[in-house]
């Protein structure tokens, strides 16, 4: 069983820590595949062969690999989600930090929290 998913954790100049994280993520994904397809080793081997076929790939080859593996993982949404995490273009946005409201607290006013809505409001005394 391969321990690294070729283009997913090799071929770039990652710092050692990030490279180790990519390696661990690859091993975890391969282990999930092994467990999920334990009763269907032929299908498991198809997935592994697809991944091994693209150890050093060009962009079109990687695009083809994505489609091929995605189809092999059809019906296994958790594995498709894990697989998509290896590709930046398929990742969900990391943060929505622009979706917030800024509140200015002043020390000269008293505030209380509503027990029903868990919202802070200005105490009207």
N, C-alpha and C positions, 0 to 999 in steps of 0.2 A: 504494500500500500504506500503511495507517495505521501510524503509528509509536508509538502509545500505545493501550492497551486501555481507553479510557474510564473505567469505574468502577474499573478496577484500578490506575490511577495518577493520576487526577484527582479533584477534588471534595473533597479533604480538606486540612487545613492541615499538611502535612508540612514539616519543615525542608528546605531546599534539597538537602542531601546525600541524604536519604532519598527525596525526590522524584526526584532524578537516578537513584538506584538502582532505583526502581520503573520509571522510563522505560527504563533499560537492560535490566531484566528483561523488560519488555514487548517491546522490540525483539528480544531474543534469542529469545523464544518465537515471535514472528512469523517470524523467520528460520528457526527449526526447522520451523515449519509449511510455509513455502515450499519448503524442501529436501525434506521428507518427501512432499509432495504435488506435486512438480514434474511428475510424469508423469500427474497427475490434477488439472488446473487447475480443473475444474468443482467438484470436492469442496473444493478449497482456497478457491474463491470463496464457497461456502456457509458455510464456517467464518468467513471474514472478514465476510460480510454479517451473520451472527449476532452477531459481536462488535460491529460498527458499529451494529447496531440498538439496542444498550443503552449508548449513550454516557453518558446520565444516566438511571439506573434507580432505581425504588423496590425495596424488599426483595423483593416477590413477582416482579418482573421479573428481578432478579438470580438468584433461585432457578430461574426458568424458563430463563434463559440457561445456568446451570450444567448443567442436565439436557440442554438442546439441544446444547451444545458437547461434553459428555461423550459423548453418543451419536454425534456426528459424528467423534469421535476414537476410536471403538470399534476395538479391535484394535491401537491404538498406545499401549501402556501408558506408555511414556516421556513421550509428549505429555500424556496424562491426568495423570500425576504432576506435570509442569511446570505444567499449567493449575491443578491443585488448590492449588499453592503461593500462588496469588494470593488465596486465601480462607482466613482464619484458622480457620474452622470445619472445614476439610478438612485442615489441616496435622497432621502427626504431633506428638506432644509433643516439646518442644525439649530437655528434659533429664530425666534420672532421677537427679538428685543425691541423692535420699534413699536410693537403693539402694547404700550403701557401708558398709564396715566401718572403724571407727576403730581404729588401732593406736598404742599408746604405745611409743616406743623409749626405752630407758634406756641411758645412756652406760656404766654399770658392767657390762653384759653383752655378750658377743660373739654376733654373729648370722652365719649363713652361708646361702647360697642353695643350694637343691637343684638340681643340674644336670638333673634329670629333670622336675621339676614347676615350676621357676622360682618357687618359694615360699620365703619367708624363714622360718627357724626358729631357735630358740635353740640355740646350740652347747652340747652336753653334753660338757664336758671334765672 
